Amino acid sequence: MSEHKGVEHHQKAAEHHEHAAKHHREAAKHHEAGDYEKAAHHAHTAHGHASHAEHHHVEASRHHAERHGQH
């Protein structure tokens, strides 16, 4: 990552949130259609993306605190 690690972590968090939203929409579509196996798959994938987004959020916050002396 570049010298702006916090910025990159914010961008990655946003990307993962977008992917999670896409998979939640797919899960809803499959659930409504009665295909619960596909719905579960997409819900699980969405959860993974949400977890990665949280990781990047924490890292962005950590970099911000380090850079601005808020340990």
CHARMM-style PDB file with segment names, atoms N, HN, CA, C and O in Angstrom:
ATOM      1  N   MET     1       0.834  -1.187   0.000  1.00  0.00      PROA
ATOM      2  CA  MET     1       0.000   0.000   0.000  1.00  0.00      PROA
ATOM      3  C   MET     1       0.870   1.238   0.000  1.00  0.00      PROA
ATOM      4  O   MET     1       2.026   1.199   0.420  1.00  0.00      PROA
ATOM      5  N   SER     2       0.319   2.312  -0.463  1.00  0.00      PROA
ATOM      6  HN  SER     2      -0.620   2.344  -0.804  1.00  0.00      PROA
ATOM      7  CA  SER     2       1.056   3.567  -0.557  1.00  0.00      PROA
ATOM      8  C   SER     2       1.203   4.214   0.808  1.00  0.00      PROA
ATOM      9  O   SER     2       0.855   3.630   1.834  1.00  0.00      PROA
ATOM     10  N   GLU     3       1.729   5.440   0.799  1.00  0.00      PROA
ATOM     11  HN  GLU     3       2.013   5.914  -0.034  1.00  0.00      PROA
ATOM     12  CA  GLU     3       1.876   6.186   2.048  1.00  0.00      PROA
ATOM     13  C   GLU     3       0.522   6.566   2.629  1.00  0.00      PROA
ATOM     14  O   GLU     3       0.442   6.953   3.795  1.00  0.00      PROA
ATOM     15  N   HSD     4      -0.526   6.466   1.853  1.00  0.00      PROA
ATOM     16  HN  HSD     4      -0.461   6.152   0.906  1.00  0.00      PROA
ATOM     17  CA  HSD     4      -1.883   6.789   2.307  1.00  0.00      PROA
ATOM     18  C   HSD     4      -2.656   5.494   2.571  1.00  0.00      PROA
ATOM     19  O   HSD     4      -3.705   5.243   1.977  1.00  0.00      PROA
ATOM     20  N   LYS     5      -2.118   4.696   3.460  1.00  0.00      PROA
ATOM     21  HN  LYS     5      -1.266   4.900   3.943  1.00  0.00      PROA
ATOM     22  CA  LYS     5      -2.719   3.392   3.757  1.00  0.00      PROA
ATOM     23  C   LYS     5      -4.151   3.528   4.237  1.00  0.00      PROA
ATOM     24  O   LYS     5      -5.008   2.714   3.891  1.00  0.00      PROA
ATOM     25  N   GLY     6      -4.413   4.556   5.034  1.00  0.00      PROA
ATOM     26  HN  GLY     6      -3.717   5.217   5.315  1.00  0.00      PROA
ATOM     27  CA  GLY     6      -5.768   4.754   5.535  1.00  0.00      PROA
ATOM     28  C   GLY     6      -6.761   4.951   4.410  1.00  0.00      PROA
ATOM     29  O   GLY     6      -7.864   4.406   4.442  1.00  0.00      PROA
ATOM     30  N   VAL     7      -6.367   5.734   3.412  1.00  0.00      PROA
ATOM     31  HN  VAL     7      -5.470   6.176   3.386  1.00  0.00      PROA
ATOM     32  CA  VAL     7      -7.241   5.989   2.256  1.00  0.00      PROA
ATOM     33  C   VAL     7      -7.527   4.688   1.524  1.00  0.00      PROA
ATOM     34  O   VAL     7      -8.668   4.411   1.152  1.00  0.00      PROA
ATOM     35  N   GLU     8      -6.493   3.901   1.323  1.00  0.00      PROA
ATOM     36  HN  GLU     8      -5.567   4.126   1.626  1.00  0.00      PROA
ATOM     37  CA  GLU     8      -6.672   2.631   0.614  1.00  0.00      PROA
ATOM     38  C   GLU     8      -7.585   1.692   1.400  1.00  0.00      PROA
ATOM     39  O   GLU     8      -8.393   0.973   0.811  1.00  0.00      PROA
ATOM     40  N   HSD     9      -7.461   1.697   2.715  1.00  0.00      PROA
ATOM     41  HN  HSD     9      -6.805   2.281   3.193  1.00  0.00      PROA
ATOM     42  CA  HSD     9      -8.338   0.852   3.524  1.00  0.00      PROA
ATOM     43  C   HSD     9      -9.789   1.329   3.430  1.00  0.00      PROA
ATOM     44  O   HSD     9     -10.703   0.506   3.386  1.00  0.00      PROA
ATOM     45  N   HSD    10     -10.011   2.637   3.400  1.00  0.00      PROA
ATOM     46  HN  HSD    10      -9.268   3.306   3.435  1.00  0.00      PROA
ATOM     47  CA  HSD    10     -11.374   3.155   3.223  1.00  0.00      PROA
ATOM     48  C   HSD    10     -11.935   2.697   1.882  1.00  0.00      PROA
ATOM     49  O   HSD    10     -13.090   2.279   1.796  1.00  0.00      PROA
ATOM     50  N   GLN    11     -11.115   2.778   0.837  1.00  0.00      PROA
ATOM     51  HN  GLN    11     -10.177   3.118   0.906  1.00  0.00      PROA
ATOM     52  CA  GLN    11     -11.573   2.366  -0.495  1.00  0.00      PROA
ATOM     53  C   GLN    11     -11.896   0.880  -0.532  1.00  0.00      PROA
ATOM     54  O   GLN    11     -12.901   0.472  -1.115  1.00  0.00      PROA
ATOM     55  N   LYS    12     -11.041   0.067   0.094  1.00  0.00      PROA
ATOM     56  HN  LYS    12     -10.225   0.398   0.568  1.00  0.00      PROA
ATOM     57  CA  LYS    12     -11.301  -1.375   0.131  1.00  0.00      PROA
ATOM     58  C   LYS    12     -12.562  -1.682   0.934  1.00  0.00      PROA
ATOM     59  O   LYS    12     -13.342  -2.557   0.557  1.00  0.00      PROA
ATOM     60  N   ALA    13     -12.761  -0.967   2.037  1.00  0.00      PROA
ATOM     61  HN  ALA    13     -12.127  -0.256   2.343  1.00  0.00      PROA
ATOM     62  CA  ALA    13     -13.980  -1.173   2.826  1.00  0.00      PROA
ATOM     63  C   ALA    13     -15.209  -0.882   1.974  1.00  0.00      PROA
ATOM     64  O   ALA    13     -16.180  -1.638   1.996  1.00  0.00      PROA
ATOM     65  N   ALA    14     -15.163   0.214   1.223  1.00  0.00      PROA
ATOM     66  HN  ALA    14     -14.373   0.828   1.205  1.00  0.00      PROA
ATOM     67  CA  ALA    14     -16.294   0.570   0.367  1.00  0.00      PROA
ATOM     68  C   ALA    14     -16.551  -0.505  -0.687  1.00  0.00      PROA
ATOM     69  O   ALA    14     -17.701  -0.862  -0.943  1.00  0.00      PROA
ATOM     70  N   GLU    15     -15.491  -1.018  -1.293  1.00  0.00      PROA
ATOM     71  HN  GLU    15     -14.556  -0.728  -1.085  1.00  0.00      PROA
ATOM     72  CA  GLU    15     -15.642  -2.072  -2.296  1.00  0.00      PROA
ATOM     73  C   GLU    15     -16.306  -3.312  -1.693  1.00  0.00      PROA
ATOM     74  O   GLU    15     -17.203  -3.902  -2.295  1.00  0.00      PROA
ATOM     75  N   HSD    16     -15.856  -3.696  -0.505  1.00  0.00      PROA
ATOM     76  HN  HSD    16     -15.127  -3.217  -0.016  1.00  0.00      PROA
ATOM     77  CA  HSD    16     -16.441  -4.881   0.127  1.00  0.00      PROA
ATOM     78  C   HSD    16     -17.898  -4.646   0.518  1.00  0.00      PROA
ATOM     79  O   HSD    16     -18.718  -5.559   0.415  1.00  0.00      PROA
ATOM     80  N   HSD    17     -18.230  -3.440   0.965  1.00  0.00      PROA
ATOM     81  HN  HSD    17     -17.564  -2.698   1.049  1.00  0.00      PROA
ATOM     82  CA  HSD    17     -19.629  -3.131   1.269  1.00  0.00      PROA
ATOM     83  C   HSD    17     -20.475  -3.232  -0.005  1.00  0.00      PROA
ATOM     84  O   HSD    17     -21.596  -3.739   0.035  1.00  0.00      PROA
ATOM     85  N   GLU    18     -19.948  -2.757  -1.119  1.00  0.00      PROA
ATOM     86  HN  GLU    18     -19.037  -2.345  -1.151  1.00  0.00      PROA
ATOM     87  CA  GLU    18     -20.682  -2.846  -2.392  1.00  0.00      PROA
ATOM     88  C   GLU    18     -20.894  -4.298  -2.796  1.00  0.00      PROA
ATOM     89  O   GLU    18     -21.979  -4.669  -3.243  1.00  0.00      PROA
ATOM     90  N   HSD    19     -19.858  -5.121  -2.640  1.00  0.00      PROA
ATOM     91  HN  HSD    19     -18.976  -4.820  -2.277  1.00  0.00      PROA
ATOM     92  CA  HSD    19     -19.995  -6.545  -2.972  1.00  0.00      PROA
ATOM     93  C   HSD    19     -21.003  -7.217  -2.039  1.00  0.00      PROA
ATOM     94  O   HSD    19     -21.809  -8.038  -2.476  1.00  0.00      PROA
ATOM     95  N   ALA    20     -20.951  -6.868  -0.761  1.00  0.00      PROA
ATOM     96  HN  ALA    20     -20.296  -6.201  -0.406  1.00  0.00      PROA
ATOM     97  CA  ALA    20     -21.903  -7.445   0.191  1.00  0.00      PROA
ATOM     98  C   ALA    20     -23.330  -7.080  -0.197  1.00  0.00      PROA
ATOM     99  O   ALA    20     -24.221  -7.928  -0.165  1.00  0.00      PROA
ATOM    100  N   ALA    21     -23.546  -5.820  -0.562  1.00  0.00      PROA
ATOM    101  HN  ALA    21     -22.822  -5.131  -0.588  1.00  0.00      PROA
ATOM    102  CA  ALA    21     -24.892  -5.381  -0.959  1.00  0.00      PROA
ATOM    103  C   ALA    21     -25.379  -6.168  -2.175  1.00  0.00      PROA
ATOM    104  O   ALA    21     -26.540  -6.573  -2.231  1.00  0.00      PROA
ATOM    105  N   LYS    22     -24.496  -6.382  -3.142  1.00  0.00      PROA
ATOM    106  HN  LYS    22     -23.553  -6.053  -3.097  1.00  0.00      PROA
ATOM    107  CA  LYS    22     -24.863  -7.148  -4.338  1.00  0.00      PROA
ATOM    108  C   LYS    22     -25.304  -8.555  -3.951  1.00  0.00      PROA
ATOM    109  O   LYS    22     -26.309  -9.057  -4.453  1.00  0.00      PROA
ATOM    110  N   HSD    23     -24.553  -9.185  -3.062  1.00  0.00      PROA
ATOM    111  HN  HSD    23     -23.736  -8.777  -2.654  1.00  0.00      PROA
ATOM    112  CA  HSD    23     -24.893 -10.553  -2.670  1.00  0.00      PROA
ATOM    113  C   HSD    23     -26.151 -10.601  -1.809  1.00  0.00      PROA
ATOM    114  O   HSD    23     -26.905 -11.571  -1.880  1.00  0.00      PROA
ATOM    115  N   HSD    24     -26.388  -9.589  -1.010  1.00  0.00      PROA
ATOM    116  HN  HSD    24     -25.776  -8.801  -0.952  1.00  0.00      PROA
ATOM    117  CA  HSD    24     -27.644  -9.537  -0.250  1.00  0.00      PROA
ATOM    118  C   HSD    24     -28.836  -9.424  -1.197  1.00  0.00      PROA
ATOM    119  O   HSD    24     -29.864 -10.067  -0.984  1.00  0.00      PROA
ATOM    120  N   ARG    25     -28.699  -8.604  -2.246  1.00  0.00      PROA
ATOM    121  HN  ARG    25     -27.864  -8.082  -2.419  1.00  0.00      PROA
ATOM    122  CA  ARG    25     -29.787  -8.482  -3.233  1.00  0.00      PROA
ATOM    123  C   ARG    25     -30.033  -9.819  -3.930  1.00  0.00      PROA
ATOM    124  O   ARG    25     -31.179 -10.210  -4.152  1.00  0.00      PROA
ATOM    125  N   GLU    26     -28.955 -10.512  -4.272  1.00  0.00      PROA
ATOM    126  HN  GLU    26     -28.024 -10.194  -4.093  1.00  0.00      PROA
ATOM    127  CA  GLU    26     -29.094 -11.828  -4.905  1.00  0.00      PROA
ATOM    128  C   GLU    26     -29.742 -12.821  -3.941  1.00  0.00      PROA
ATOM    129  O   GLU    26     -30.595 -13.615  -4.338  1.00  0.00      PROA
ATOM    130  N   ALA    27     -29.336 -12.771  -2.686  1.00  0.00      PROA
ATOM    131  HN  ALA    27     -28.643 -12.126  -2.363  1.00  0.00      PROA
ATOM    132  CA  ALA    27     -29.932 -13.670  -1.687  1.00  0.00      PROA
ATOM    133  C   ALA    27     -31.431 -13.420  -1.576  1.00  0.00      PROA
ATOM    134  O   ALA    27     -32.222 -14.361  -1.509  1.00  0.00      PROA
ATOM    135  N   ALA    28     -31.812 -12.162  -1.557  1.00  0.00      PROA
ATOM    136  HN  ALA    28     -31.170 -11.397  -1.612  1.00  0.00      PROA
ATOM    137  CA  ALA    28     -33.234 -11.827  -1.456  1.00  0.00      PROA
ATOM    138  C   ALA    28     -34.002 -12.343  -2.668  1.00  0.00      PROA
ATOM    139  O   ALA    28     -35.102 -12.879  -2.535  1.00  0.00      PROA
ATOM    140  N   LYS    29     -33.413 -12.177  -3.849  1.00  0.00      PROA
ATOM    141  HN  LYS    29     -32.519 -11.741  -3.957  1.00  0.00      PROA
ATOM    142  CA  LYS    29     -34.062 -12.632  -5.081  1.00  0.00      PROA
ATOM    143  C   LYS    29     -34.269 -14.150  -5.049  1.00  0.00      PROA
ATOM    144  O   LYS    29     -35.352 -14.640  -5.371  1.00  0.00      PROA
ATOM    145  N   HSD    30     -33.232 -14.886  -4.662  1.00  0.00      PROA
ATOM    146  HN  HSD    30     -32.352 -14.488  -4.401  1.00  0.00      PROA
ATOM    147  CA  HSD    30     -33.337 -16.343  -4.627  1.00  0.00      PROA
ATOM    148  C   HSD    30     -34.270 -16.809  -3.517  1.00  0.00      PROA
ATOM    149  O   HSD    30     -34.999 -17.787  -3.683  1.00  0.00      PROA
ATOM    150  N   HSD    31     -34.248 -16.116  -2.397  1.00  0.00      PROA
ATOM    151  HN  HSD    31     -33.656 -15.322  -2.262  1.00  0.00      PROA
ATOM    152  CA  HSD    31     -35.145 -16.470  -1.291  1.00  0.00      PROA
ATOM    153  C   HSD    31     -36.599 -16.304  -1.733  1.00  0.00      PROA
ATOM    154  O   HSD    31     -37.437 -17.172  -1.488  1.00  0.00      PROA
ATOM    155  N   GLU    32     -36.880 -15.194  -2.377  1.00  0.00      PROA
ATOM    156  HN  GLU    32     -36.199 -14.489  -2.575  1.00  0.00      PROA
ATOM    157  CA  GLU    32     -38.247 -14.935  -2.851  1.00  0.00      PROA
ATOM    158  C   GLU    32     -38.695 -16.002  -3.850  1.00  0.00      PROA
ATOM    159  O   GLU    32     -39.865 -16.381  -3.886  1.00  0.00      PROA
ATOM    160  N   ALA    33     -37.740 -16.483  -4.664  1.00  0.00      PROA
ATOM    161  HN  ALA    33     -36.789 -16.176  -4.634  1.00  0.00      PROA
ATOM    162  CA  ALA    33     -38.059 -17.503  -5.664  1.00  0.00      PROA
ATOM    163  C   ALA    33     -38.129 -18.899  -5.057  1.00  0.00      PROA
ATOM    164  O   ALA    33     -38.481 -19.857  -5.745  1.00  0.00      PROA
ATOM    165  N   GLY    34     -37.796 -19.018  -3.775  1.00  0.00      PROA
ATOM    166  HN  GLY    34     -37.510 -18.239  -3.217  1.00  0.00      PROA
ATOM    167  CA  GLY    34     -37.869 -20.321  -3.122  1.00  0.00      PROA
ATOM    168  C   GLY    34     -36.606 -21.151  -3.257  1.00  0.00      PROA
ATOM    169  O   GLY    34     -36.595 -22.314  -2.854  1.00  0.00      PROA
ATOM    170  N   ASP    35     -35.544 -20.588  -3.812  1.00  0.00      PROA
ATOM    171  HN  ASP    35     -35.553 -19.643  -4.139  1.00  0.00      PROA
ATOM    172  CA  ASP    35     -34.281 -21.315  -3.951  1.00  0.00      PROA
ATOM    173  C   ASP    35     -33.415 -20.967  -2.746  1.00  0.00      PROA
ATOM    174  O   ASP    35     -32.534 -20.109  -2.816  1.00  0.00      PROA
ATOM    175  N   TYR    36     -33.686 -21.651  -1.645  1.00  0.00      PROA
ATOM    176  HN  TYR    36     -34.401 -22.348  -1.588  1.00  0.00      PROA
ATOM    177  CA  TYR    36     -33.061 -21.322  -0.367  1.00  0.00      PROA
ATOM    178  C   TYR    36     -31.579 -21.678  -0.333  1.00  0.00      PROA
ATOM    179  O   TYR    36     -30.808 -21.052   0.394  1.00  0.00      PROA
ATOM    180  N   GLU    37     -31.181 -22.668  -1.107  1.00  0.00      PROA
ATOM    181  HN  GLU    37     -31.808 -23.176  -1.698  1.00  0.00      PROA
ATOM    182  CA  GLU    37     -29.754 -23.028  -1.149  1.00  0.00      PROA
ATOM    183  C   GLU    37     -28.939 -21.897  -1.777  1.00  0.00      PROA
ATOM    184  O   GLU    37     -27.898 -21.512  -1.244  1.00  0.00      PROA
ATOM    185  N   LYS    38     -29.406 -21.369  -2.899  1.00  0.00      PROA
ATOM    186  HN  LYS    38     -30.252 -21.682  -3.332  1.00  0.00      PROA
ATOM    187  CA  LYS    38     -28.705 -20.248  -3.532  1.00  0.00      PROA
ATOM    188  C   LYS    38     -28.776 -19.000  -2.655  1.00  0.00      PROA
ATOM    189  O   LYS    38     -27.813 -18.237  -2.572  1.00  0.00      PROA
ATOM    190  N   ALA    39     -29.911 -18.799  -2.009  1.00  0.00      PROA
ATOM    191  HN  ALA    39     -30.692 -19.419  -2.077  1.00  0.00      PROA
ATOM    192  CA  ALA    39     -30.056 -17.651  -1.115  1.00  0.00      PROA
ATOM    193  C   ALA    39     -29.044 -17.741   0.019  1.00  0.00      PROA
ATOM    194  O   ALA    39     -28.412 -16.745   0.370  1.00  0.00      PROA
ATOM    195  N   ALA    40     -28.891 -18.917   0.586  1.00  0.00      PROA
ATOM    196  HN  ALA    40     -29.405 -19.726   0.300  1.00  0.00      PROA
ATOM    197  CA  ALA    40     -27.941 -19.107   1.679  1.00  0.00      PROA
ATOM    198  C   ALA    40     -26.510 -18.879   1.207  1.00  0.00      PROA
ATOM    199  O   ALA    40     -25.704 -18.272   1.913  1.00  0.00      PROA
ATOM    200  N   HSD    41     -26.200 -19.368   0.010  1.00  0.00      PROA
ATOM    201  HN  HSD    41     -26.855 -19.861  -0.563  1.00  0.00      PROA
ATOM    202  CA  HSD    41     -24.862 -19.170  -0.545  1.00  0.00      PROA
ATOM    203  C   HSD    41     -24.550 -17.678  -0.656  1.00  0.00      PROA
ATOM    204  O   HSD    41     -23.483 -17.231  -0.234  1.00  0.00      PROA
ATOM    205  N   HSD    42     -25.480 -16.911  -1.221  1.00  0.00      PROA
ATOM    206  HN  HSD    42     -26.346 -17.274  -1.563  1.00  0.00      PROA
ATOM    207  CA  HSD    42     -25.248 -15.474  -1.393  1.00  0.00      PROA
ATOM    208  C   HSD    42     -25.205 -14.746  -0.052  1.00  0.00      PROA
ATOM    209  O   HSD    42     -24.433 -13.803   0.118  1.00  0.00      PROA
ATOM    210  N   ALA    43     -26.021 -15.174   0.888  1.00  0.00      PROA
ATOM    211  HN  ALA    43     -26.648 -15.940   0.750  1.00  0.00      PROA
ATOM    212  CA  ALA    43     -25.997 -14.563   2.213  1.00  0.00      PROA
ATOM    213  C   ALA    43     -24.653 -14.823   2.891  1.00  0.00      PROA
ATOM    214  O   ALA    43     -24.093 -13.933   3.531  1.00  0.00      PROA
ATOM    215  N   HSD    44     -24.149 -16.023   2.750  1.00  0.00      PROA
ATOM    216  HN  HSD    44     -24.604 -16.745   2.230  1.00  0.00      PROA
ATOM    217  CA  HSD    44     -22.852 -16.361   3.336  1.00  0.00      PROA
ATOM    218  C   HSD    44     -21.735 -15.542   2.679  1.00  0.00      PROA
ATOM    219  O   HSD    44     -20.847 -15.038   3.366  1.00  0.00      PROA
ATOM    220  N   THR    45     -21.780 -15.414   1.375  1.00  0.00      PROA
ATOM    221  HN  THR    45     -22.502 -15.824   0.817  1.00  0.00      PROA
ATOM    222  CA  THR    45     -20.783 -14.620   0.661  1.00  0.00      PROA
ATOM    223  C   THR    45     -20.870 -13.157   1.085  1.00  0.00      PROA
ATOM    224  O   THR    45     -19.844 -12.499   1.262  1.00  0.00      PROA
ATOM    225  N   ALA    46     -22.079 -12.651   1.248  1.00  0.00      PROA
ATOM    226  HN  ALA    46     -22.912 -13.185   1.105  1.00  0.00      PROA
ATOM    227  CA  ALA    46     -22.261 -11.267   1.704  1.00  0.00      PROA
ATOM    228  C   ALA    46     -21.633 -11.075   3.074  1.00  0.00      PROA
ATOM    229  O   ALA    46     -20.991 -10.058   3.335  1.00  0.00      PROA
ATOM    230  N   HSD    47     -21.820 -12.054   3.947  1.00  0.00      PROA
ATOM    231  HN  HSD    47     -22.342 -12.880   3.735  1.00  0.00      PROA
ATOM    232  CA  HSD    47     -21.232 -11.974   5.288  1.00  0.00      PROA
ATOM    233  C   HSD    47     -19.703 -11.890   5.209  1.00  0.00      PROA
ATOM    234  O   HSD    47     -19.083 -11.129   5.951  1.00  0.00      PROA
ATOM    235  N   GLY    48     -19.111 -12.659   4.325  1.00  0.00      PROA
ATOM    236  HN  GLY    48     -19.615 -13.277   3.722  1.00  0.00      PROA
ATOM    237  CA  GLY    48     -17.655 -12.616   4.144  1.00  0.00      PROA
ATOM    238  C   GLY    48     -17.186 -11.240   3.713  1.00  0.00      PROA
ATOM    239  O   GLY    48     -16.197 -10.721   4.232  1.00  0.00      PROA
ATOM    240  N   HSD    49     -17.895 -10.653   2.764  1.00  0.00      PROA
ATOM    241  HN  HSD    49     -18.698 -11.074   2.342  1.00  0.00      PROA
ATOM    242  CA  HSD    49     -17.525  -9.305   2.306  1.00  0.00      PROA
ATOM    243  C   HSD    49     -17.708  -8.282   3.428  1.00  0.00      PROA
ATOM    244  O   HSD    49     -16.887  -7.378   3.585  1.00  0.00      PROA
ATOM    245  N   ALA    50     -18.767  -8.421   4.197  1.00  0.00      PROA
ATOM    246  HN  ALA    50     -19.434  -9.155   4.070  1.00  0.00      PROA
ATOM    247  CA  ALA    50     -18.997  -7.497   5.310  1.00  0.00      PROA
ATOM    248  C   ALA    50     -17.875  -7.621   6.342  1.00  0.00      PROA
ATOM    249  O   ALA    50     -17.437  -6.621   6.910  1.00  0.00      PROA
ATOM    250  N   SER    51     -17.417  -8.839   6.579  1.00  0.00      PROA
ATOM    251  HN  SER    51     -17.773  -9.651   6.118  1.00  0.00      PROA
ATOM    252  CA  SER    51     -16.312  -9.046   7.519  1.00  0.00      PROA
ATOM    253  C   SER    51     -15.031  -8.400   7.010  1.00  0.00      PROA
ATOM    254  O   SER    51     -14.294  -7.779   7.777  1.00  0.00      PROA
ATOM    255  N   HSD    52     -14.771  -8.546   5.729  1.00  0.00      PROA
ATOM    256  HN  HSD    52     -15.369  -9.051   5.107  1.00  0.00      PROA
ATOM    257  CA  HSD    52     -13.586  -7.903   5.151  1.00  0.00      PROA
ATOM    258  C   HSD    52     -13.711  -6.386   5.211  1.00  0.00      PROA
ATOM    259  O   HSD    52     -12.725  -5.693   5.464  1.00  0.00      PROA
ATOM    260  N   ALA    53     -14.896  -5.871   4.985  1.00  0.00      PROA
ATOM    261  HN  ALA    53     -15.696  -6.434   4.780  1.00  0.00      PROA
ATOM    262  CA  ALA    53     -15.107  -4.420   5.073  1.00  0.00      PROA
ATOM    263  C   ALA    53     -14.808  -3.931   6.483  1.00  0.00      PROA
ATOM    264  O   ALA    53     -14.186  -2.884   6.659  1.00  0.00      PROA
ATOM    265  N   GLU    54     -15.248  -4.680   7.485  1.00  0.00      PROA
ATOM    266  HN  GLU    54     -15.754  -5.531   7.342  1.00  0.00      PROA
ATOM    267  CA  GLU    54     -14.989  -4.299   8.875  1.00  0.00      PROA
ATOM    268  C   GLU    54     -13.494  -4.290   9.162  1.00  0.00      PROA
ATOM    269  O   GLU    54     -12.997  -3.399   9.850  1.00  0.00      PROA
ATOM    270  N   HSD    55     -12.776  -5.279   8.636  1.00  0.00      PROA
ATOM    271  HN  HSD    55     -13.180  -6.003   8.077  1.00  0.00      PROA
ATOM    272  CA  HSD    55     -11.318  -5.318   8.812  1.00  0.00      PROA
ATOM    273  C   HSD    55     -10.679  -4.049   8.247  1.00  0.00      PROA
ATOM    274  O   HSD    55      -9.841  -3.428   8.901  1.00  0.00      PROA
ATOM    275  N   HSD    56     -11.074  -3.670   7.043  1.00  0.00      PROA
ATOM    276  HN  HSD    56     -11.755  -4.174   6.512  1.00  0.00      PROA
ATOM    277  CA  HSD    56     -10.501  -2.481   6.418  1.00  0.00      PROA
ATOM    278  C   HSD    56     -10.903  -1.212   7.165  1.00  0.00      PROA
ATOM    279  O   HSD    56     -10.124  -0.262   7.243  1.00  0.00      PROA
ATOM    280  N   HSD    57     -12.108  -1.195   7.710  1.00  0.00      PROA
ATOM    281  HN  HSD    57     -12.740  -1.967   7.648  1.00  0.00      PROA
ATOM    282  CA  HSD    57     -12.534  -0.052   8.523  1.00  0.00      PROA
ATOM    283  C   HSD    57     -11.621   0.105   9.739  1.00  0.00      PROA
ATOM    284  O   HSD    57     -11.166   1.206  10.048  1.00  0.00      PROA
ATOM    285  N   VAL    58     -11.360  -1.005  10.420  1.00  0.00      PROA
ATOM    286  HN  VAL    58     -11.729  -1.900  10.169  1.00  0.00      PROA
ATOM    287  CA  VAL    58     -10.497  -0.975  11.603  1.00  0.00      PROA
ATOM    288  C   VAL    58      -9.091  -0.512  11.223  1.00  0.00      PROA
ATOM    289  O   VAL    58      -8.494   0.304  11.925  1.00  0.00      PROA
ATOM    290  N   GLU    59      -8.568  -1.024  10.127  1.00  0.00      PROA
ATOM    291  HN  GLU    59      -9.053  -1.686   9.556  1.00  0.00      PROA
ATOM    292  CA  GLU    59      -7.228  -0.628   9.691  1.00  0.00      PROA
ATOM    293  C   GLU    59      -7.180   0.849   9.311  1.00  0.00      PROA
ATOM    294  O   GLU    59      -6.211   1.537   9.631  1.00  0.00      PROA
ATOM    295  N   ALA    60      -8.199   1.335   8.642  1.00  0.00      PROA
ATOM    296  HN  ALA    60      -8.986   0.777   8.381  1.00  0.00      PROA
ATOM    297  CA  ALA    60      -8.245   2.760   8.281  1.00  0.00      PROA
ATOM    298  C   ALA    60      -8.264   3.614   9.544  1.00  0.00      PROA
ATOM    299  O   ALA    60      -7.586   4.639   9.616  1.00  0.00      PROA
ATOM    300  N   SER    61      -9.032   3.195  10.524  1.00  0.00      PROA
ATOM    301  HN  SER    61      -9.583   2.363  10.465  1.00  0.00      PROA
ATOM    302  CA  SER    61      -9.102   3.937  11.786  1.00  0.00      PROA
ATOM    303  C   SER    61      -7.760   3.922  12.504  1.00  0.00      PROA
ATOM    304  O   SER    61      -7.335   4.931  13.065  1.00  0.00      PROA
ATOM    305  N   ARG    62      -7.101   2.779  12.482  1.00  0.00      PROA
ATOM    306  HN  ARG    62      -7.447   1.959  12.026  1.00  0.00      PROA
ATOM    307  CA  ARG    62      -5.794   2.652  13.128  1.00  0.00      PROA
ATOM    308  C   ARG    62      -4.785   3.580  12.465  1.00  0.00      PROA
ATOM    309  O   ARG    62      -4.046   4.287  13.151  1.00  0.00      PROA
ATOM    310  N   HSD    63      -4.749   3.582  11.136  1.00  0.00      PROA
ATOM    311  HN  HSD    63      -5.349   3.008  10.579  1.00  0.00      PROA
ATOM    312  CA  HSD    63      -3.811   4.452  10.420  1.00  0.00      PROA
ATOM    313  C   HSD    63      -4.109   5.919  10.695  1.00  0.00      PROA
ATOM    314  O   HSD    63      -3.196   6.732  10.838  1.00  0.00      PROA
ATOM    315  N   HSD    64      -5.381   6.246  10.768  1.00  0.00      PROA
ATOM    316  HN  HSD    64      -6.123   5.586  10.652  1.00  0.00      PROA
ATOM    317  CA  HSD    64      -5.758   7.630  11.060  1.00  0.00      PROA
ATOM    318  C   HSD    64      -5.242   8.028  12.437  1.00  0.00      PROA
ATOM    319  O   HSD    64      -4.665   9.104  12.598  1.00  0.00      PROA
ATOM    320  N   ALA    65      -5.444   7.174  13.421  1.00  0.00      PROA
ATOM    321  HN  ALA    65      -5.913   6.300  13.290  1.00  0.00      PROA
ATOM    322  CA  ALA    65      -5.012   7.473  14.777  1.00  0.00      PROA
ATOM    323  C   ALA    65      -3.492   7.609  14.857  1.00  0.00      PROA
ATOM    324  O   ALA    65      -2.977   8.498  15.536  1.00  0.00      PROA
ATOM    325  N   GLU    66      -2.780   6.722  14.161  1.00  0.00      PROA
ATOM    326  HN  GLU    66      -3.199   6.000  13.610  1.00  0.00      PROA
ATOM    327  CA  GLU    66      -1.321   6.792  14.169  1.00  0.00      PROA
ATOM    328  C   GLU    66      -0.808   8.068  13.498  1.00  0.00      PROA
ATOM    329  O   GLU    66       0.116   8.717  13.988  1.00  0.00      PROA
ATOM    330  N   ARG    67      -1.415   8.404  12.391  1.00  0.00      PROA
ATOM    331  HN  ARG    67      -2.165   7.876  11.993  1.00  0.00      PROA
ATOM    332  CA  ARG    67      -0.948   9.561  11.622  1.00  0.00      PROA
ATOM    333  C   ARG    67      -1.268  10.885  12.337  1.00  0.00      PROA
ATOM    334  O   ARG    67      -0.545  11.869  12.185  1.00  0.00      PROA
ATOM    335  N   HSD    68      -2.332  10.896  13.096  1.00  0.00      PROA
ATOM    336  HN  HSD    68      -2.920  10.096  13.219  1.00  0.00      PROA
ATOM    337  CA  HSD    68      -2.759  12.138  13.740  1.00  0.00      PROA
ATOM    338  C   HSD    68      -2.541  12.120  15.249  1.00  0.00      PROA
ATOM    339  O   HSD    68      -3.111  12.941  15.967  1.00  0.00      PROA
ATOM    340  N   GLY    69      -1.716  11.182  15.736  1.00  0.00      PROA
ATOM    341  HN  GLY    69      -1.254  10.515  15.152  1.00  0.00      PROA
ATOM    342  CA  GLY    69      -1.330  11.144  17.123  1.00  0.00      PROA
ATOM    343  C   GLY    69      -2.436  10.824  18.102  1.00  0.00      PROA
ATOM    344  O   GLY    69      -2.407  11.277  19.246  1.00  0.00      PROA
ATOM    345  N   GLN    70      -3.412  10.049  17.665  1.00  0.00      PROA
ATOM    346  HN  GLN    70      -3.436   9.681  16.735  1.00  0.00      PROA
ATOM    347  CA  GLN    70      -4.537   9.693  18.548  1.00  0.00      PROA
ATOM    348  C   GLN    70      -4.429   8.223  18.922  1.00  0.00      PROA
ATOM    349  O   GLN    70      -5.315   7.436  18.590  1.00  0.00      PROA
ATOM    350  N   HSD    71      -3.376   7.850  19.596  1.00  0.00      PROA
ATOM    351  HN  HSD    71      -2.656   8.489  19.866  1.00  0.00      PROA
ATOM    352  CA  HSD    71      -3.125   6.442  19.934  1.00  0.00      PROA
ATOM    353  C   HSD    71      -4.094   5.965  20.944  1.00  0.00      PROA
ATOM    354  OT1 HSD    71      -4.039   4.805  21.352  1.00  0.00      PROA
TER     355      HSD     71
END
